[in-house]
Structure formats: C-alpha cells, structure tokens
C-alpha cells in the first residue's frame, strides 16, 4: 500500500506474470481493432502510450474502465471513494456478489477484474475522495479525464481542474432512462461551469436517488464517452463530436446541441484565464460533509488518517458489530445506523441524510477514540 498526500494508491490483486507484448501476441490481441482504419496500427501504438484517469468506478466508471482496458490503453487509473454494496450489482458491470459480501472498495474490486481482462497494461486503483486538495495531482500526466461521478459538484471540480491543466474532460451523467455526454476541450469549448451553472444548480435536479436508473442508459452513455476518448487518444481529434448529447431510451429520443466556444470573461475557460485567478481556498470547516447520491448516507471527512486495526478494536470494545477488510472497517452502531471507516479519514455514516447527526456520531464513536 502506497500512501500519498493526495489520497491512497492501493495495490489490488497482483497481475498475471504473462505479458501480451513480450509473448508477441500484441498484434493479434488488437487485430480487430487495428483493422478499423481510423485506428490502425499507428493508433493502437498511441493507445499503448496513453494514460487515462477515470473518476468514479461505479456505473459509468466501471463501463468506461472496461472499454479503456480492452482497447489497450497503456495506463488506466481509477479513483473512487466508495465500496461495493448489493444495490450496485444491478448496473455496475465489474462487480459481483462476492465483492459486495467482502465490502471491497470499488476501485480495488474493479482493478482486480480489469487485470484479469488485460494483464499487459498498467491499471492502478486509488481509494480516495477526489477533492480540490488532491485533484490536480491525481490527474497529472493523464491524456484525458473520464467522468464516472454521480454529482454536479464533483463534475464541476473536475472540469475546473482539467481546464486549468489543459486536459480534455469527457463528461457523462445518467438518471432514470436518460443521460448526457459532452467532450469539453480547453481552448476549444466552454467549461462545464459555463454550461450548467454552479454547484447550486444541483438542487432539485433529477438523480438516481429520486427517479432510479436502468443499466442500458449507463452502457449507452459510457459508450458515447468511450468512443470519443478513443478518437482523441488515437490522434483523431478532428473527428470528435462537437455537441452536447442528451439521450432518452424510454421513450426513445435523442437531442444534440452545438457546444459553445470558451466564454469571454470566464475564470476557467476564457482565453485569458490564468493561475492567478485560482488561488487555493482556506478549508477551515473540518470535518467536511457531503450527502451521497442514491444513498441514505453522509460522508464525513476528518483532517487525519485513521488506523484501521486500532479503530476496529475500539469499535468492538464499544459493543458494535464490526466487520473489516484491509481497506475499511464497518461498524453497526444502532439497528439503523452504520459507520464505514476508511484509513484516509473518510467515514460513511449510513442510515441518515442529516450532516449534523453524521458528524455527531463520528465524534462520539471515532474522534473520541482517536483523541485518547
């Protein structure tokens, strides 16, 4: 396990010792893809040299990761803050019942599967909440960023950071039977903030929590994102779709609208947007809280790391029903409420959507122990 200030890069199951390139099977493995003339052998070699960062390893993220890994992208990095639960299995294609039983972090469970799909590339999981404090470092070196998140705040943050770094951001979102997709390229299109507004626009928006979601729309939108990513990575940027696409699968209808150019005066996407406009913010509110989409849960983030073996013993001594794995500790504190504790200082408080109650429970059961 490798700890970093930006989060935690964790080692999933070791990949197979076989290597498709060394065994001379590289050309055959991708032969059907290289026969597609816009890619060809030259495009396949570009894929092998590329790095893709996927934020979110759930519904969209898992499907996006499969596409990138099967296509032969040389380095695929996945970041996710959550773990696998039974309710994920209906639409999150990389996970199974055993992953849910073990409560594996999604990034770890996904990479375990992906390495069995393609052992000849580098696939790295990050069990971390992507935040303003670590996003820039996480995306460093990526040729593009794929959006597999589930909330507007995370997408806006990623768009902001990508535009500042000059990295294309491939947006995607789904709810119900509808989804949206767009390729946002610094210098060529406006940023996401100019397209959808600020964080406050999320209030009242339809989500998987309010209207549910079906798996076909997940695959449809992930495919729209993935094909545009392949165009960019293989040097076919002129073939990128230059529209905001909205699809409804039930009933079926599709809309497209042209993406606007960078907006003059925008601190993120305008031609004169500079680093001096983006100073770091002073995060004084610790712990931070966020209510999770589709979950009766609040994430509380402490400004400290947590020793999992120590907190497992402490929660057990408090009479909690505790289960643990190398990545997290789950503790049932009441019949209705459960804490899921990660080593990077994050705690999922399940059974409530009240941030104040969530912080109170964390202080009572976790912080009080850490302060001893």
C-alpha positions in Angstrom: 0.0 0.0 0.0 1.4 3.4 -1.0 0.2 6.4 0.9 0.3 9.8 -0.7 -0.8 13.2 0.4 -3.3 13.3 -2.4 -5.0 10.2 -1.2 -4.2 6.5 -1.1 -3.0 4.4 -4.0 -3.7 0.8 -3.1 -2.4 -2.5 -4.5 -5.1 -4.8 -5.8 -4.5 -8.4 -6.7 -1.2 -8.8 -8.4 -1.5 -9.0 -12.2 -0.6 -12.2 -14.1 3.1 -12.6 -14.9 2.2 -13.2 -18.5 2.6 -10.1 -20.8 0.9 -9.9 -24.1 3.6 -7.7 -25.6 6.5 -10.0 -24.5 4.8 -13.1 -25.9 4.3 -11.5 -29.3 0.5 -11.6 -29.0 0.0 -7.9 -29.1 -0.8 -7.6 -32.7 -3.2 -10.5 -32.6 -4.9 -9.3 -29.5 -5.9 -6.0 -31.0 -6.2 -7.2 -34.6 -10.0 -6.5 -34.9 -9.5 -3.0 -33.6 -6.5 -2.2 -35.8 -8.4 -3.3 -38.9 -10.7 -0.4 -38.2 -8.9 2.1 -40.5 -9.3 5.3 -38.3 -7.3 3.5 -35.6 -4.9 1.1 -37.4 -1.6 0.1 -36.0 -0.4 3.7 -35.5 -3.5 4.5 -33.5 -3.0 1.3 -31.4 0.5 2.3 -30.6 -0.8 5.7 -29.4 -3.2 3.9 -27.2 -0.4 1.8 -25.7 1.4 5.0 -24.8 -1.6 6.8 -23.4 -2.7 7.5 -19.8 -6.4 7.8 -18.9 -7.7 8.9 -15.5 -11.3 7.7 -14.6 -13.0 9.4 -11.6 -15.7 7.1 -10.2 -15.7 3.3 -10.6 -19.4 2.7 -10.2 -21.9 2.5 -13.1 -20.3 4.8 -15.7 -16.8 4.4 -14.4 -16.8 0.6 -14.5 -18.1 0.5 -18.0 -15.6 3.2 -19.1 -12.8 1.3 -17.5 -13.7 -1.9 -19.4 -13.6 0.0 -22.7 -10.2 1.6 -22.0 -8.6 -1.7 -20.7 -10.0 -3.8 -23.5 -8.9 -1.2 -26.1 -5.3 -1.4 -24.8 -4.8 2.0 -23.2 -1.3 1.7 -21.7 -2.1 3.2 -18.2 -5.6 3.3 -16.7 -6.1 5.0 -13.3 -9.3 4.7 -11.4 -10.4 6.7 -8.3 -13.4 6.0 -6.2 -14.3 6.8 -2.6 -17.0 4.1 -2.1 -17.3 0.3 -1.6 -19.4 -2.3 -3.3 -22.9 -3.0 -2.0 -25.7 -5.3 -3.3 -27.7 -2.3 -4.7 -24.8 -1.7 -7.1 -25.0 -5.0 -8.9 -28.0 -4.1 -11.0 -26.0 -1.6 -13.1 -22.3 -1.6 -12.2 -20.9 -4.2 -14.5 -17.5 -5.1 -13.0 -18.8 -6.2 -9.6 -20.3 -9.4 -8.3 -21.9 -10.7 -5.1 -18.6 -11.7 -3.6 -17.3 -8.1 -3.9 -20.4 -6.9 -2.1 -20.1 -9.6 0.6 -16.5 -8.5 1.2 -17.4 -4.8 1.0 -14.4 -4.2 -1.3 -13.6 -0.7 -2.3 -15.0 -0.2 -5.8 -11.6 0.9 -7.2 -9.9 -2.3 -5.8 -12.7 -4.6 -6.9 -12.7 -3.1 -10.4 -9.0 -3.3 -10.9 -9.0 -7.0 -9.7 -11.4 -7.8 -12.6 -9.7 -5.5 -15.1 -6.3 -7.1 -14.6 -7.7 -10.4 -15.5 -9.1 -8.9 -18.7 -5.7 -7.3 -19.7 -2.5 -8.1 -17.8 -0.2 -6.4 -20.3 -1.1 -2.8 -19.3 -0.8 -0.8 -16.1 -4.0 -0.4 -14.1 -3.9 1.5 -10.8 -6.7 1.9 -8.2 -7.0 5.0 -5.9 -9.3 4.6 -2.9 -9.8 8.3 -2.4 -12.3 11.1 -2.5 -11.2 13.4 -5.3 -11.2 16.9 -3.8 -9.9 20.4 -4.6 -6.9 19.5 -2.5 -5.8 16.4 -4.5 -7.4 16.6 -7.9 -4.6 18.4 -9.7 -2.0 15.9 -8.5 -4.2 12.9 -9.3 -4.8 14.0 -13.0 -1.2 14.9 -13.6 0.2 13.0 -16.6 -3.3 12.0 -17.9 -4.1 12.5 -21.6 -7.7 12.8 -20.7 -10.1 12.5 -17.8 -13.3 10.4 -18.0 -16.2 11.4 -15.8 -17.8 8.5 -13.9 -19.0 10.6 -11.0 -22.6 10.9 -9.7 -22.9 14.6 -8.6 -22.6 18.1 -10.1 -20.1 19.3 -7.5 -17.5 16.6 -8.4 -18.0 17.2 -12.1 -17.6 20.9 -11.8 -14.4 20.4 -9.8 -13.0 18.1 -12.4 -13.9 20.4 -15.2 -12.2 23.3 -13.5 -9.0 21.4 -12.7 -8.9 19.9 -16.2 -9.2 23.2 -17.9 -6.5 24.7 -15.8 -4.2 21.8 -16.7 -5.1 21.8 -20.4 -6.6 18.3 -20.2 -9.8 17.3 -22.0 -12.7 16.4 -19.8 -15.2 13.8 -21.1 -18.4 14.5 -19.2 -21.2 11.9 -18.7 -24.2 11.6 -16.5 -27.2 9.3 -16.2 -30.5 9.1 -14.2 -33.7 7.1 -15.0 -33.5 6.2 -18.6 -31.8 9.4 -19.8 -28.2 10.5 -20.0 -26.0 13.3 -21.3 -22.5 13.4 -22.7 -20.1 16.1 -23.9 -16.4 16.4 -24.7 -15.0 19.6 -23.2 -11.6 20.6 -24.6 -9.7 23.5 -23.1 -9.2 26.3 -25.7 -11.9 24.8 -28.0 -15.1 24.6 -25.9 -16.6 26.3 -22.9 -16.1 24.6 -19.5 -18.8 22.7 -17.6 -19.5 25.5 -15.2 -20.5 27.8 -18.1 -22.8 25.1 -19.5 -24.7 24.1 -16.4 -24.0 26.8 -13.8 -22.6 26.4 -10.3 -23.0 23.8 -7.6 -26.3 25.3 -6.5 -27.9 24.1 -9.8 -27.8 20.5 -8.5 -30.6 21.3 -6.1 -33.8 19.9 -7.4 -32.1 18.0 -10.3 -33.2 14.5 -11.0 -30.8 11.8 -9.7 -30.7 8.1 -9.4 -31.9 8.7 -5.8 -35.1 10.4 -6.9 -36.0 8.6 -10.2 -33.9 5.5 -10.2 -31.7 4.3 -13.1 -31.7 1.4 -15.6 -28.5 -0.2 -16.8 -29.0 0.2 -20.6 -28.6 4.0 -20.3 -25.4 3.6 -18.3 -23.9 1.5 -21.1 -25.2 3.9 -23.8 -23.7 7.0 -22.3 -20.4 5.2 -21.4 -20.1 4.1 -25.0 -20.6 7.7 -26.1 -17.8 8.8 -23.8 -15.5 5.9 -24.7 -15.7 6.3 -28.4 -14.8 10.0 -28.2 -11.9 9.1 -25.9 -10.6 6.6 -28.5 -10.8 9.3 -31.1 -8.7 11.7 -29.0 -6.2 9.1 -27.9 -5.6 7.7 -31.4 -4.9 11.2 -32.9 -8.4 11.6 -34.5 -9.3 14.8 -32.6 -10.8 16.3 -35.7 -13.5 13.5 -35.6 -14.6 14.4 -32.1 -18.3 15.0 -31.6 -18.7 18.7 -31.0 -22.2 18.6 -29.4 -23.9 18.2 -26.1 -25.8 15.0 -26.5 -28.9 14.1 -24.5 -30.5 10.7 -24.9 -33.7 9.2 -23.6 -34.1 5.5 -24.0 -37.6 5.1 -22.6 -39.4 6.5 -24.6 -36.6 6.8 -27.2 -35.4 10.2 -28.4 -32.0 11.9 -28.9 -31.1 15.6 -28.9 -27.9 17.3 -29.8 -26.8 20.9 -29.5 -23.6 22.6 -30.6 -21.1 23.2 -27.8 -20.2 26.8 -27.4 -16.7 28.2 -27.6 -14.9 29.4 -24.5 -16.8 32.2 -22.7 -15.1 35.6 -22.6 -14.5 36.6 -19.0 -14.9 33.1 -17.6 -12.2 32.5 -14.9 -12.0 28.9 -16.1 -12.3 28.6 -19.9 -11.7 32.1 -21.3 -8.5 32.7 -23.3 -7.1 34.9 -20.5 -7.9 32.6 -17.6 -4.7 32.4 -15.5 -3.4 30.6 -12.5 -3.5 33.8 -10.5 -7.3 33.6 -10.6 -7.4 30.3 -8.9 -5.7 30.6 -5.6 -6.2 27.8 -3.0 -9.1 28.2 -0.7 -8.7 28.0 3.1 -10.6 25.0 4.2 -11.5 25.9 7.7 -14.6 23.7 8.0 -13.3 20.4 9.3 -14.8 17.8 9.2 -16.3 18.2 5.8 -19.6 16.5 4.9 -21.4 15.5 1.7 -24.7 13.6 1.3 -24.2 10.8 -1.2 -26.4 10.4 -4.3 -28.8 7.4 -4.2 -27.7 6.5 -0.6 -29.2 7.2 2.8 -25.7 8.2 3.8 -23.4 11.2 4.6 -19.7 11.2 4.0 -17.7 12.9 6.8 -14.0 13.6 6.1 -11.7 14.1 9.1 -8.5 16.0 8.9 -6.4 13.0 9.9 -5.7 9.4 8.9 -7.3 6.5 10.8 -5.5 3.4 12.0 -7.9 0.6 10.9 -6.8 -2.2 13.3 -6.9 0.3 16.2 -10.4 1.6 15.3 -11.6 -2.0 14.8 -10.6 -2.9 18.3 -12.1 0.3 19.7 -15.5 -0.2 17.9 -15.6 -3.8 19.1 -15.0 -2.7 22.7 -17.9 -0.2 22.4 -20.2 -3.2 21.7 -20.6 -2.5 18.0 -21.0 -5.3 15.5 -17.8 -5.0 13.4 -16.6 -6.4 10.1 -13.3 -5.4 8.5 -11.0 -6.0 5.5 -7.7 -4.4 4.6 -9.4 -1.4 3.2 -12.1 -0.4 5.6 -14.0 -1.1 8.9 -17.8 -1.4 9.1 -19.4 -1.0 12.4 -23.2 -1.3 13.2 -23.7 1.3 16.0 -27.5 1.0 16.1 -30.1 -1.0 14.4 -30.5 1.7 11.8 -27.0 3.3 11.6 -23.7 2.1 10.5 -20.2 3.6 10.1 -17.9 2.7 7.3 -14.4 3.9 8.1 -11.5 4.4 5.6 -7.9 4.9 6.5 -7.7 8.3 4.7 -10.0 9.9 7.3 -13.3 9.3 5.5 -16.3 7.9 7.3 -19.6 6.9 5.6 -22.4 7.4 8.1 -25.2 5.2 6.8 -28.8 5.4 7.9 -29.1 9.2 7.8 -29.1 12.2 5.5 -28.6 14.7 8.3 -25.0 16.1 8.2 -25.2 17.3 11.8 -26.2 13.9 13.1 -23.5 12.3 11.0 -20.8 14.5 12.5 -22.2 13.8 16.0 -22.0 10.1 15.5 -18.4 10.3 14.1 -17.3 12.4 17.1 -18.9 10.0 19.6 -17.6 6.8 18.1 -14.5 7.7 16.2 -13.0 11.0 17.1 -13.3 10.5 20.8 -11.2 7.3 20.4 -8.6 9.0 18.1 -8.2 11.8 20.7 -7.4 9.3 23.5 
